[in-house]
Amino acid sequence: MRKIIYIAALAIATTMASCGSKNQGQEGAVVTDSTDVAPPEKPTLYGIAVNDAKNDTLKLMIDNGDTLSISIAGARENQKLFGSVTPGDRMIVLANVQKTAAEILINQNMLLGDWVMPDPIDGSTEIGIKIKEGGIAESIDQSVISYRTWRIVDGQLEIVSIRDGGGQEEETNYYDITKLTADSLSYKNDEDTFEYGRQKPNSGYGKDIKLEESALEDFIM
């Protein structure tokens, strides 16, 4: 009789242990819910355009020396192609995970330069931003804000600046580029919109200089 009771108790204990093990497997940290896995990040590619991509396929020689074939049809269709695709120009591409299609394409050569607009206070002067090689940004004739750096982050233009009276504390803003051509640049966020034209060289230099008219005696030896 005691042997029967012992075997029954052992069977019950084994069943409870098995249930406990199953519950632990379902609720424990070992089991990972697939919904908790973060999606892979979309890469930002930097490289030189090998072709003009008129057939919507960009040959991009990226910085490690590899050449990728990237479709730009989606970027063109969604109006996310900023600047022309010119062979030899440096491009910035926000691509899909497979690096086969561009979601945003920016011609870095065209982005660089001195960009100005009329001073919104009185319009008598021009103010703006210098976007320079190496991620350097500078202000043009602005006393209130001093630009420091720029870069492209997830297809957005990041600009770091310091405002007058801000205690030298850096301020970082992100903008969506809305237009980029040889002569115009526009970008915006939820608060501000900036529309620039490329600053032209001072075409008035020397226009007030008057040359003395020559006389016949100037040519007599």
PyMOL commands that place a pseudoatom at each C-alpha (Angstrom):
pseudoatom trace, name=CA, resn=MET, resi=1, chain=A, elem=C, hetatm=0, pos=[0.000, 0.000, 0.000]
pseudoatom trace, name=CA, resn=ARG, resi=2, chain=A, elem=C, hetatm=0, pos=[2.785, 2.384, 0.916]
pseudoatom trace, name=CA, resn=LYS, resi=3, chain=A, elem=C, hetatm=0, pos=[4.511, 1.565, -2.369]
pseudoatom trace, name=CA, resn=ILE, resi=4, chain=A, elem=C, hetatm=0, pos=[1.393, 2.501, -4.362]
pseudoatom trace, name=CA, resn=ILE, resi=5, chain=A, elem=C, hetatm=0, pos=[1.029, 5.821, -2.480]
pseudoatom trace, name=CA, resn=TYR, resi=6, chain=A, elem=C, hetatm=0, pos=[4.707, 6.600, -3.106]
pseudoatom trace, name=CA, resn=ILE, resi=7, chain=A, elem=C, hetatm=0, pos=[4.422, 5.921, -6.857]
pseudoatom trace, name=CA, resn=ALA, resi=8, chain=A, elem=C, hetatm=0, pos=[1.292, 8.134, -7.097]
pseudoatom trace, name=CA, resn=ALA, resi=9, chain=A, elem=C, hetatm=0, pos=[3.006, 10.992, -5.239]
pseudoatom trace, name=CA, resn=LEU, resi=10, chain=A, elem=C, hetatm=0, pos=[6.041, 10.685, -7.510]
pseudoatom trace, name=CA, resn=ALA, resi=11, chain=A, elem=C, hetatm=0, pos=[3.830, 10.861, -10.613]
pseudoatom trace, name=CA, resn=ILE, resi=12, chain=A, elem=C, hetatm=0, pos=[2.083, 13.996, -9.320]
pseudoatom trace, name=CA, resn=ALA, resi=13, chain=A, elem=C, hetatm=0, pos=[5.418, 15.683, -8.506]
pseudoatom trace, name=CA, resn=THR, resi=14, chain=A, elem=C, hetatm=0, pos=[6.780, 14.845, -11.957]
pseudoatom trace, name=CA, resn=THR, resi=15, chain=A, elem=C, hetatm=0, pos=[3.662, 16.298, -13.639]
pseudoatom trace, name=CA, resn=MET, resi=16, chain=A, elem=C, hetatm=0, pos=[3.876, 19.511, -11.583]
pseudoatom trace, name=CA, resn=ALA, resi=17, chain=A, elem=C, hetatm=0, pos=[7.574, 19.885, -12.399]
pseudoatom trace, name=CA, resn=SER, resi=18, chain=A, elem=C, hetatm=0, pos=[6.818, 19.406, -16.070]
pseudoatom trace, name=CA, resn=CYS, resi=19, chain=A, elem=C, hetatm=0, pos=[4.088, 22.076, -15.972]
pseudoatom trace, name=CA, resn=GLY, resi=20, chain=A, elem=C, hetatm=0, pos=[6.376, 24.418, -14.087]
pseudoatom trace, name=CA, resn=SER, resi=21, chain=A, elem=C, hetatm=0, pos=[9.102, 23.901, -16.679]
pseudoatom trace, name=CA, resn=LYS, resi=22, chain=A, elem=C, hetatm=0, pos=[6.631, 24.596, -19.518]
pseudoatom trace, name=CA, resn=ASN, resi=23, chain=A, elem=C, hetatm=0, pos=[5.396, 27.800, -17.882]
pseudoatom trace, name=CA, resn=GLN, resi=24, chain=A, elem=C, hetatm=0, pos=[8.953, 28.970, -17.329]
pseudoatom trace, name=CA, resn=GLY, resi=25, chain=A, elem=C, hetatm=0, pos=[9.714, 28.352, -20.961]
pseudoatom trace, name=CA, resn=GLN, resi=26, chain=A, elem=C, hetatm=0, pos=[6.699, 30.421, -21.985]
pseudoatom trace, name=CA, resn=GLU, resi=27, chain=A, elem=C, hetatm=0, pos=[7.218, 33.280, -19.551]
pseudoatom trace, name=CA, resn=GLY, resi=28, chain=A, elem=C, hetatm=0, pos=[10.975, 33.257, -18.966]
pseudoatom trace, name=CA, resn=ALA, resi=29, chain=A, elem=C, hetatm=0, pos=[13.535, 35.561, -20.531]
pseudoatom trace, name=CA, resn=VAL, resi=30, chain=A, elem=C, hetatm=0, pos=[14.903, 32.761, -22.706]
pseudoatom trace, name=CA, resn=VAL, resi=31, chain=A, elem=C, hetatm=0, pos=[11.949, 33.011, -25.104]
pseudoatom trace, name=CA, resn=THR, resi=32, chain=A, elem=C, hetatm=0, pos=[12.121, 36.145, -27.227]
pseudoatom trace, name=CA, resn=ASP, resi=33, chain=A, elem=C, hetatm=0, pos=[9.067, 37.716, -28.833]
pseudoatom trace, name=CA, resn=SER, resi=34, chain=A, elem=C, hetatm=0, pos=[9.873, 38.450, -32.453]
pseudoatom trace, name=CA, resn=THR, resi=35, chain=A, elem=C, hetatm=0, pos=[7.939, 41.730, -32.230]
pseudoatom trace, name=CA, resn=ASP, resi=36, chain=A, elem=C, hetatm=0, pos=[10.554, 43.080, -29.805]
pseudoatom trace, name=CA, resn=VAL, resi=37, chain=A, elem=C, hetatm=0, pos=[13.349, 42.864, -32.387]
pseudoatom trace, name=CA, resn=ALA, resi=38, chain=A, elem=C, hetatm=0, pos=[14.216, 46.315, -33.769]
pseudoatom trace, name=CA, resn=PRO, resi=39, chain=A, elem=C, hetatm=0, pos=[14.107, 46.586, -37.572]
pseudoatom trace, name=CA, resn=PRO, resi=40, chain=A, elem=C, hetatm=0, pos=[17.505, 46.982, -39.246]
pseudoatom trace, name=CA, resn=GLU, resi=41, chain=A, elem=C, hetatm=0, pos=[18.608, 50.556, -39.820]
pseudoatom trace, name=CA, resn=LYS, resi=42, chain=A, elem=C, hetatm=0, pos=[18.592, 51.998, -43.308]
pseudoatom trace, name=CA, resn=PRO, resi=43, chain=A, elem=C, hetatm=0, pos=[22.155, 52.831, -44.354]
pseudoatom trace, name=CA, resn=THR, resi=44, chain=A, elem=C, hetatm=0, pos=[23.376, 56.240, -45.481]
pseudoatom trace, name=CA, resn=LEU, resi=45, chain=A, elem=C, hetatm=0, pos=[25.828, 55.794, -48.345]
pseudoatom trace, name=CA, resn=TYR, resi=46, chain=A, elem=C, hetatm=0, pos=[28.516, 58.270, -49.375]
pseudoatom trace, name=CA, resn=GLY, resi=47, chain=A, elem=C, hetatm=0, pos=[30.244, 58.017, -52.716]
pseudoatom trace, name=CA, resn=ILE, resi=48, chain=A, elem=C, hetatm=0, pos=[30.960, 59.313, -56.196]
pseudoatom trace, name=CA, resn=ALA, resi=49, chain=A, elem=C, hetatm=0, pos=[28.460, 59.059, -59.040]
pseudoatom trace, name=CA, resn=VAL, resi=50, chain=A, elem=C, hetatm=0, pos=[29.912, 56.987, -61.856]
pseudoatom trace, name=CA, resn=ASN, resi=51, chain=A, elem=C, hetatm=0, pos=[27.088, 57.651, -64.333]
pseudoatom trace, name=CA, resn=ASP, resi=52, chain=A, elem=C, hetatm=0, pos=[24.270, 60.171, -64.884]
pseudoatom trace, name=CA, resn=ALA, resi=53, chain=A, elem=C, hetatm=0, pos=[21.520, 57.651, -63.921]
pseudoatom trace, name=CA, resn=LYS, resi=54, chain=A, elem=C, hetatm=0, pos=[19.284, 58.642, -66.837]
pseudoatom trace, name=CA, resn=ASN, resi=55, chain=A, elem=C, hetatm=0, pos=[17.953, 55.089, -66.812]
pseudoatom trace, name=CA, resn=ASP, resi=56, chain=A, elem=C, hetatm=0, pos=[17.138, 55.485, -63.076]
pseudoatom trace, name=CA, resn=THR, resi=57, chain=A, elem=C, hetatm=0, pos=[20.055, 53.257, -62.059]
pseudoatom trace, name=CA, resn=LEU, resi=58, chain=A, elem=C, hetatm=0, pos=[22.867, 55.016, -60.250]
pseudoatom trace, name=CA, resn=LYS, resi=59, chain=A, elem=C, hetatm=0, pos=[26.333, 53.528, -60.277]
pseudoatom trace, name=CA, resn=LEU, resi=60, chain=A, elem=C, hetatm=0, pos=[27.783, 54.720, -56.973]
pseudoatom trace, name=CA, resn=MET, resi=61, chain=A, elem=C, hetatm=0, pos=[31.396, 54.121, -55.977]
pseudoatom trace, name=CA, resn=ILE, resi=62, chain=A, elem=C, hetatm=0, pos=[31.166, 54.257, -52.202]
pseudoatom trace, name=CA, resn=ASP, resi=63, chain=A, elem=C, hetatm=0, pos=[33.986, 55.251, -49.887]
pseudoatom trace, name=CA, resn=ASN, resi=64, chain=A, elem=C, hetatm=0, pos=[35.278, 51.715, -49.357]
pseudoatom trace, name=CA, resn=GLY, resi=65, chain=A, elem=C, hetatm=0, pos=[35.884, 51.346, -53.102]
pseudoatom trace, name=CA, resn=ASP, resi=66, chain=A, elem=C, hetatm=0, pos=[32.900, 49.136, -53.926]
pseudoatom trace, name=CA, resn=THR, resi=67, chain=A, elem=C, hetatm=0, pos=[30.556, 50.141, -56.742]
pseudoatom trace, name=CA, resn=LEU, resi=68, chain=A, elem=C, hetatm=0, pos=[26.835, 49.651, -56.135]
pseudoatom trace, name=CA, resn=SER, resi=69, chain=A, elem=C, hetatm=0, pos=[23.922, 49.714, -58.575]
pseudoatom trace, name=CA, resn=ILE, resi=70, chain=A, elem=C, hetatm=0, pos=[21.130, 51.692, -56.913]
pseudoatom trace, name=CA, resn=SER, resi=71, chain=A, elem=C, hetatm=0, pos=[17.687, 52.406, -58.299]
pseudoatom trace, name=CA, resn=ILE, resi=72, chain=A, elem=C, hetatm=0, pos=[16.683, 56.061, -57.907]
pseudoatom trace, name=CA, resn=ALA, resi=73, chain=A, elem=C, hetatm=0, pos=[13.222, 55.665, -59.448]
pseudoatom trace, name=CA, resn=GLY, resi=74, chain=A, elem=C, hetatm=0, pos=[11.477, 55.806, -56.064]
pseudoatom trace, name=CA, resn=ALA, resi=75, chain=A, elem=C, hetatm=0, pos=[13.397, 58.869, -54.935]
pseudoatom trace, name=CA, resn=ARG, resi=76, chain=A, elem=C, hetatm=0, pos=[12.586, 60.624, -58.208]
pseudoatom trace, name=CA, resn=GLU, resi=77, chain=A, elem=C, hetatm=0, pos=[8.911, 59.665, -58.058]
pseudoatom trace, name=CA, resn=ASN, resi=78, chain=A, elem=C, hetatm=0, pos=[8.596, 60.855, -54.432]
pseudoatom trace, name=CA, resn=GLN, resi=79, chain=A, elem=C, hetatm=0, pos=[10.458, 64.108, -55.207]
pseudoatom trace, name=CA, resn=LYS, resi=80, chain=A, elem=C, hetatm=0, pos=[13.310, 63.129, -52.914]
pseudoatom trace, name=CA, resn=LEU, resi=81, chain=A, elem=C, hetatm=0, pos=[16.062, 63.622, -55.476]
pseudoatom trace, name=CA, resn=PHE, resi=82, chain=A, elem=C, hetatm=0, pos=[17.885, 66.825, -54.534]
pseudoatom trace, name=CA, resn=GLY, resi=83, chain=A, elem=C, hetatm=0, pos=[20.330, 68.128, -57.093]
pseudoatom trace, name=CA, resn=SER, resi=84, chain=A, elem=C, hetatm=0, pos=[21.357, 66.562, -60.369]
pseudoatom trace, name=CA, resn=VAL, resi=85, chain=A, elem=C, hetatm=0, pos=[23.090, 63.209, -60.731]
pseudoatom trace, name=CA, resn=THR, resi=86, chain=A, elem=C, hetatm=0, pos=[26.388, 64.282, -62.286]
pseudoatom trace, name=CA, resn=PRO, resi=87, chain=A, elem=C, hetatm=0, pos=[29.272, 61.877, -62.878]
pseudoatom trace, name=CA, resn=GLY, resi=88, chain=A, elem=C, hetatm=0, pos=[32.158, 62.768, -60.592]
pseudoatom trace, name=CA, resn=ASP, resi=89, chain=A, elem=C, hetatm=0, pos=[29.971, 64.533, -58.028]
pseudoatom trace, name=CA, resn=ARG, resi=90, chain=A, elem=C, hetatm=0, pos=[29.757, 63.252, -54.469]
pseudoatom trace, name=CA, resn=MET, resi=91, chain=A, elem=C, hetatm=0, pos=[26.373, 61.844, -53.501]
pseudoatom trace, name=CA, resn=ILE, resi=92, chain=A, elem=C, hetatm=0, pos=[24.656, 61.131, -50.198]
pseudoatom trace, name=CA, resn=VAL, resi=93, chain=A, elem=C, hetatm=0, pos=[22.083, 58.338, -50.433]
pseudoatom trace, name=CA, resn=LEU, resi=94, chain=A, elem=C, hetatm=0, pos=[19.609, 57.139, -47.826]
pseudoatom trace, name=CA, resn=ALA, resi=95, chain=A, elem=C, hetatm=0, pos=[19.105, 53.612, -49.128]
pseudoatom trace, name=CA, resn=ASN, resi=96, chain=A, elem=C, hetatm=0, pos=[16.945, 50.633, -48.301]
pseudoatom trace, name=CA, resn=VAL, resi=97, chain=A, elem=C, hetatm=0, pos=[18.375, 47.897, -46.102]
pseudoatom trace, name=CA, resn=GLN, resi=98, chain=A, elem=C, hetatm=0, pos=[19.521, 45.889, -49.117]
pseudoatom trace, name=CA, resn=LYS, resi=99, chain=A, elem=C, hetatm=0, pos=[21.335, 48.955, -50.565]
pseudoatom trace, name=CA, resn=THR, resi=100, chain=A, elem=C, hetatm=0, pos=[19.558, 48.480, -53.873]
pseudoatom trace, name=CA, resn=ALA, resi=101, chain=A, elem=C, hetatm=0, pos=[17.216, 51.503, -53.926]
pseudoatom trace, name=CA, resn=ALA, resi=102, chain=A, elem=C, hetatm=0, pos=[17.525, 55.144, -52.884]
pseudoatom trace, name=CA, resn=GLU, resi=103, chain=A, elem=C, hetatm=0, pos=[14.825, 56.706, -50.748]
pseudoatom trace, name=CA, resn=ILE, resi=104, chain=A, elem=C, hetatm=0, pos=[16.582, 60.104, -50.621]
pseudoatom trace, name=CA, resn=LEU, resi=105, chain=A, elem=C, hetatm=0, pos=[19.457, 61.264, -52.809]
pseudoatom trace, name=CA, resn=ILE, resi=106, chain=A, elem=C, hetatm=0, pos=[21.415, 64.492, -52.238]
pseudoatom trace, name=CA, resn=ASN, resi=107, chain=A, elem=C, hetatm=0, pos=[24.145, 65.908, -54.465]
pseudoatom trace, name=CA, resn=GLN, resi=108, chain=A, elem=C, hetatm=0, pos=[26.709, 66.987, -51.865]
pseudoatom trace, name=CA, resn=ASN, resi=109, chain=A, elem=C, hetatm=0, pos=[28.679, 69.087, -54.359]
pseudoatom trace, name=CA, resn=MET, resi=110, chain=A, elem=C, hetatm=0, pos=[25.588, 71.199, -54.992]
pseudoatom trace, name=CA, resn=LEU, resi=111, chain=A, elem=C, hetatm=0, pos=[24.731, 71.403, -51.296]
pseudoatom trace, name=CA, resn=LEU, resi=112, chain=A, elem=C, hetatm=0, pos=[28.096, 72.959, -50.478]
pseudoatom trace, name=CA, resn=GLY, resi=113, chain=A, elem=C, hetatm=0, pos=[28.428, 76.698, -50.872]
pseudoatom trace, name=CA, resn=ASP, resi=114, chain=A, elem=C, hetatm=0, pos=[27.350, 80.106, -49.578]
pseudoatom trace, name=CA, resn=TRP, resi=115, chain=A, elem=C, hetatm=0, pos=[23.564, 80.436, -49.330]
pseudoatom trace, name=CA, resn=VAL, resi=116, chain=A, elem=C, hetatm=0, pos=[21.837, 83.761, -48.648]
pseudoatom trace, name=CA, resn=MET, resi=117, chain=A, elem=C, hetatm=0, pos=[18.415, 85.394, -48.448]
pseudoatom trace, name=CA, resn=PRO, resi=118, chain=A, elem=C, hetatm=0, pos=[17.210, 88.949, -47.747]
pseudoatom trace, name=CA, resn=ASP, resi=119, chain=A, elem=C, hetatm=0, pos=[17.415, 89.896, -44.074]
pseudoatom trace, name=CA, resn=PRO, resi=120, chain=A, elem=C, hetatm=0, pos=[13.827, 89.403, -42.799]
pseudoatom trace, name=CA, resn=ILE, resi=121, chain=A, elem=C, hetatm=0, pos=[14.200, 92.444, -40.517]
pseudoatom trace, name=CA, resn=ASP, resi=122, chain=A, elem=C, hetatm=0, pos=[14.636, 95.114, -43.204]
pseudoatom trace, name=CA, resn=GLY, resi=123, chain=A, elem=C, hetatm=0, pos=[15.643, 93.351, -46.414]
pseudoatom trace, name=CA, resn=SER, resi=124, chain=A, elem=C, hetatm=0, pos=[18.474, 95.780, -47.025]
pseudoatom trace, name=CA, resn=THR, resi=125, chain=A, elem=C, hetatm=0, pos=[21.212, 93.177, -46.558]
pseudoatom trace, name=CA, resn=GLU, resi=126, chain=A, elem=C, hetatm=0, pos=[21.658, 89.466, -47.100]
pseudoatom trace, name=CA, resn=ILE, resi=127, chain=A, elem=C, hetatm=0, pos=[22.146, 86.849, -44.394]
pseudoatom trace, name=CA, resn=GLY, resi=128, chain=A, elem=C, hetatm=0, pos=[22.708, 83.140, -44.668]
pseudoatom trace, name=CA, resn=ILE, resi=129, chain=A, elem=C, hetatm=0, pos=[24.779, 80.055, -44.089]
pseudoatom trace, name=CA, resn=LYS, resi=130, chain=A, elem=C, hetatm=0, pos=[28.017, 78.618, -45.446]
pseudoatom trace, name=CA, resn=ILE, resi=131, chain=A, elem=C, hetatm=0, pos=[27.911, 74.840, -45.890]
pseudoatom trace, name=CA, resn=LYS, resi=132, chain=A, elem=C, hetatm=0, pos=[31.517, 73.754, -46.209]
pseudoatom trace, name=CA, resn=GLU, resi=133, chain=A, elem=C, hetatm=0, pos=[33.580, 70.613, -46.688]
pseudoatom trace, name=CA, resn=GLY, resi=134, chain=A, elem=C, hetatm=0, pos=[34.261, 68.498, -43.615]
pseudoatom trace, name=CA, resn=GLY, resi=135, chain=A, elem=C, hetatm=0, pos=[30.908, 69.185, -41.959]
pseudoatom trace, name=CA, resn=ILE, resi=136, chain=A, elem=C, hetatm=0, pos=[31.743, 72.817, -41.171]
pseudoatom trace, name=CA, resn=ALA, resi=137, chain=A, elem=C, hetatm=0, pos=[28.976, 75.441, -41.149]
pseudoatom trace, name=CA, resn=GLU, resi=138, chain=A, elem=C, hetatm=0, pos=[29.377, 79.203, -40.736]
pseudoatom trace, name=CA, resn=SER, resi=139, chain=A, elem=C, hetatm=0, pos=[27.038, 82.168, -40.547]
pseudoatom trace, name=CA, resn=ILE, resi=140, chain=A, elem=C, hetatm=0, pos=[26.922, 84.878, -43.201]
pseudoatom trace, name=CA, resn=ASP, resi=141, chain=A, elem=C, hetatm=0, pos=[26.417, 88.374, -41.740]
pseudoatom trace, name=CA, resn=GLN, resi=142, chain=A, elem=C, hetatm=0, pos=[24.398, 87.140, -38.759]
pseudoatom trace, name=CA, resn=SER, resi=143, chain=A, elem=C, hetatm=0, pos=[24.960, 88.501, -35.286]
pseudoatom trace, name=CA, resn=VAL, resi=144, chain=A, elem=C, hetatm=0, pos=[22.273, 86.494, -33.486]
pseudoatom trace, name=CA, resn=ILE, resi=145, chain=A, elem=C, hetatm=0, pos=[23.170, 82.972, -34.549]
pseudoatom trace, name=CA, resn=SER, resi=146, chain=A, elem=C, hetatm=0, pos=[26.491, 81.270, -35.187]
pseudoatom trace, name=CA, resn=TYR, resi=147, chain=A, elem=C, hetatm=0, pos=[26.417, 78.061, -37.217]
pseudoatom trace, name=CA, resn=ARG, resi=148, chain=A, elem=C, hetatm=0, pos=[28.969, 75.420, -36.272]
pseudoatom trace, name=CA, resn=THR, resi=149, chain=A, elem=C, hetatm=0, pos=[28.483, 72.071, -38.032]
pseudoatom trace, name=CA, resn=TRP, resi=150, chain=A, elem=C, hetatm=0, pos=[26.244, 70.237, -40.474]
pseudoatom trace, name=CA, resn=ARG, resi=151, chain=A, elem=C, hetatm=0, pos=[25.679, 66.647, -41.563]
pseudoatom trace, name=CA, resn=ILE, resi=152, chain=A, elem=C, hetatm=0, pos=[23.012, 64.419, -43.097]
pseudoatom trace, name=CA, resn=VAL, resi=153, chain=A, elem=C, hetatm=0, pos=[21.229, 62.147, -40.591]
pseudoatom trace, name=CA, resn=ASP, resi=154, chain=A, elem=C, hetatm=0, pos=[18.588, 59.704, -41.884]
pseudoatom trace, name=CA, resn=GLY, resi=155, chain=A, elem=C, hetatm=0, pos=[18.119, 61.914, -44.917]
pseudoatom trace, name=CA, resn=GLN, resi=156, chain=A, elem=C, hetatm=0, pos=[17.661, 65.108, -42.864]
pseudoatom trace, name=CA, resn=LEU, resi=157, chain=A, elem=C, hetatm=0, pos=[19.969, 68.109, -42.681]
pseudoatom trace, name=CA, resn=GLU, resi=158, chain=A, elem=C, hetatm=0, pos=[21.324, 68.456, -39.144]
pseudoatom trace, name=CA, resn=ILE, resi=159, chain=A, elem=C, hetatm=0, pos=[22.654, 71.925, -38.253]
pseudoatom trace, name=CA, resn=VAL, resi=160, chain=A, elem=C, hetatm=0, pos=[24.368, 72.707, -34.947]
pseudoatom trace, name=CA, resn=SER, resi=161, chain=A, elem=C, hetatm=0, pos=[24.474, 76.355, -33.910]
pseudoatom trace, name=CA, resn=ILE, resi=162, chain=A, elem=C, hetatm=0, pos=[24.925, 78.716, -30.977]
pseudoatom trace, name=CA, resn=ARG, resi=163, chain=A, elem=C, hetatm=0, pos=[22.583, 81.646, -30.386]
pseudoatom trace, name=CA, resn=ASP, resi=164, chain=A, elem=C, hetatm=0, pos=[23.656, 84.996, -28.989]
pseudoatom trace, name=CA, resn=GLY, resi=165, chain=A, elem=C, hetatm=0, pos=[22.899, 85.095, -25.275]
pseudoatom trace, name=CA, resn=GLY, resi=166, chain=A, elem=C, hetatm=0, pos=[22.529, 81.325, -25.110]
pseudoatom trace, name=CA, resn=GLY, resi=167, chain=A, elem=C, hetatm=0, pos=[25.557, 80.852, -22.880]
pseudoatom trace, name=CA, resn=GLN, resi=168, chain=A, elem=C, hetatm=0, pos=[27.551, 79.059, -25.591]
pseudoatom trace, name=CA, resn=GLU, resi=169, chain=A, elem=C, hetatm=0, pos=[25.116, 76.140, -25.398]
pseudoatom trace, name=CA, resn=GLU, resi=170, chain=A, elem=C, hetatm=0, pos=[24.847, 74.281, -28.679]
pseudoatom trace, name=CA, resn=GLU, resi=171, chain=A, elem=C, hetatm=0, pos=[21.464, 73.928, -30.330]
pseudoatom trace, name=CA, resn=THR, resi=172, chain=A, elem=C, hetatm=0, pos=[20.797, 71.077, -32.773]
pseudoatom trace, name=CA, resn=ASN, resi=173, chain=A, elem=C, hetatm=0, pos=[18.031, 71.288, -35.373]
pseudoatom trace, name=CA, resn=TYR, resi=174, chain=A, elem=C, hetatm=0, pos=[16.919, 68.843, -38.051]
pseudoatom trace, name=CA, resn=TYR, resi=175, chain=A, elem=C, hetatm=0, pos=[15.431, 69.921, -41.366]
pseudoatom trace, name=CA, resn=ASP, resi=176, chain=A, elem=C, hetatm=0, pos=[13.835, 68.258, -44.355]
pseudoatom trace, name=CA, resn=ILE, resi=177, chain=A, elem=C, hetatm=0, pos=[15.426, 69.452, -47.577]
pseudoatom trace, name=CA, resn=THR, resi=178, chain=A, elem=C, hetatm=0, pos=[12.643, 70.488, -49.971]
pseudoatom trace, name=CA, resn=LYS, resi=179, chain=A, elem=C, hetatm=0, pos=[14.649, 71.894, -52.904]
pseudoatom trace, name=CA, resn=LEU, resi=180, chain=A, elem=C, hetatm=0, pos=[18.212, 71.845, -54.153]
pseudoatom trace, name=CA, resn=THR, resi=181, chain=A, elem=C, hetatm=0, pos=[19.376, 73.147, -57.509]
pseudoatom trace, name=CA, resn=ALA, resi=182, chain=A, elem=C, hetatm=0, pos=[22.501, 74.889, -58.739]
pseudoatom trace, name=CA, resn=ASP, resi=183, chain=A, elem=C, hetatm=0, pos=[21.129, 78.237, -57.510]
pseudoatom trace, name=CA, resn=SER, resi=184, chain=A, elem=C, hetatm=0, pos=[18.576, 77.475, -54.786]
pseudoatom trace, name=CA, resn=LEU, resi=185, chain=A, elem=C, hetatm=0, pos=[18.299, 75.631, -51.473]
pseudoatom trace, name=CA, resn=SER, resi=186, chain=A, elem=C, hetatm=0, pos=[15.233, 75.237, -49.276]
pseudoatom trace, name=CA, resn=TYR, resi=187, chain=A, elem=C, hetatm=0, pos=[14.743, 73.294, -46.065]
pseudoatom trace, name=CA, resn=LYS, resi=188, chain=A, elem=C, hetatm=0, pos=[12.205, 73.286, -43.259]
pseudoatom trace, name=CA, resn=ASN, resi=189, chain=A, elem=C, hetatm=0, pos=[11.041, 71.775, -39.993]
pseudoatom trace, name=CA, resn=ASP, resi=190, chain=A, elem=C, hetatm=0, pos=[7.846, 72.183, -37.970]
pseudoatom trace, name=CA, resn=GLU, resi=191, chain=A, elem=C, hetatm=0, pos=[8.831, 75.698, -36.893]
pseudoatom trace, name=CA, resn=ASP, resi=192, chain=A, elem=C, hetatm=0, pos=[10.901, 77.328, -39.636]
pseudoatom trace, name=CA, resn=THR, resi=193, chain=A, elem=C, hetatm=0, pos=[11.314, 77.393, -43.405]
pseudoatom trace, name=CA, resn=PHE, resi=194, chain=A, elem=C, hetatm=0, pos=[14.503, 78.678, -45.039]
pseudoatom trace, name=CA, resn=GLU, resi=195, chain=A, elem=C, hetatm=0, pos=[14.674, 79.570, -48.722]
pseudoatom trace, name=CA, resn=TYR, resi=196, chain=A, elem=C, hetatm=0, pos=[18.119, 80.542, -50.000]
pseudoatom trace, name=CA, resn=GLY, resi=197, chain=A, elem=C, hetatm=0, pos=[19.795, 81.521, -53.217]
pseudoatom trace, name=CA, resn=ARG, resi=198, chain=A, elem=C, hetatm=0, pos=[23.440, 80.863, -53.939]
pseudoatom trace, name=CA, resn=GLN, resi=199, chain=A, elem=C, hetatm=0, pos=[25.514, 83.939, -53.130]
pseudoatom trace, name=CA, resn=LYS, resi=200, chain=A, elem=C, hetatm=0, pos=[27.000, 85.471, -56.231]
pseudoatom trace, name=CA, resn=PRO, resi=201, chain=A, elem=C, hetatm=0, pos=[30.449, 87.040, -56.465]
pseudoatom trace, name=CA, resn=ASN, resi=202, chain=A, elem=C, hetatm=0, pos=[30.578, 90.797, -56.122]
pseudoatom trace, name=CA, resn=SER, resi=203, chain=A, elem=C, hetatm=0, pos=[29.897, 91.737, -59.726]
pseudoatom trace, name=CA, resn=GLY, resi=204, chain=A, elem=C, hetatm=0, pos=[30.208, 95.421, -58.922]
pseudoatom trace, name=CA, resn=TYR, resi=205, chain=A, elem=C, hetatm=0, pos=[33.933, 95.305, -58.270]
pseudoatom trace, name=CA, resn=GLY, resi=206, chain=A, elem=C, hetatm=0, pos=[35.743, 97.929, -60.325]
pseudoatom trace, name=CA, resn=LYS, resi=207, chain=A, elem=C, hetatm=0, pos=[32.624, 99.342, -61.957]
pseudoatom trace, name=CA, resn=ASP, resi=208, chain=A, elem=C, hetatm=0, pos=[33.348, 102.820, -60.604]
pseudoatom trace, name=CA, resn=ILE, resi=209, chain=A, elem=C, hetatm=0, pos=[36.935, 102.872, -61.834]
pseudoatom trace, name=CA, resn=LYS, resi=210, chain=A, elem=C, hetatm=0, pos=[37.350, 105.271, -64.745]
pseudoatom trace, name=CA, resn=LEU, resi=211, chain=A, elem=C, hetatm=0, pos=[40.239, 104.900, -67.122]
pseudoatom trace, name=CA, resn=GLU, resi=212, chain=A, elem=C, hetatm=0, pos=[41.943, 108.016, -68.406]
pseudoatom trace, name=CA, resn=GLU, resi=213, chain=A, elem=C, hetatm=0, pos=[41.325, 108.554, -72.083]
pseudoatom trace, name=CA, resn=SER, resi=214, chain=A, elem=C, hetatm=0, pos=[44.386, 108.149, -74.274]
pseudoatom trace, name=CA, resn=ALA, resi=215, chain=A, elem=C, hetatm=0, pos=[45.817, 111.097, -76.224]
pseudoatom trace, name=CA, resn=LEU, resi=216, chain=A, elem=C, hetatm=0, pos=[47.874, 111.231, -79.422]
pseudoatom trace, name=CA, resn=GLU, resi=217, chain=A, elem=C, hetatm=0, pos=[51.014, 112.334, -77.564]
pseudoatom trace, name=CA, resn=ASP, resi=218, chain=A, elem=C, hetatm=0, pos=[50.902, 109.138, -75.494]
pseudoatom trace, name=CA, resn=PHE, resi=219, chain=A, elem=C, hetatm=0, pos=[52.018, 107.196, -78.555]
pseudoatom trace, name=CA, resn=ILE, resi=220, chain=A, elem=C, hetatm=0, pos=[54.800, 109.592, -79.710]
pseudoatom trace, name=CA, resn=MET, resi=221, chain=A, elem=C, hetatm=0, pos=[58.230, 108.136, -78.939]
for i in range(1, 221): cmd.bond("trace and resi %d" % i, "trace and resi %d" % (i + 1))
show_as sticks, trace
zoom trace
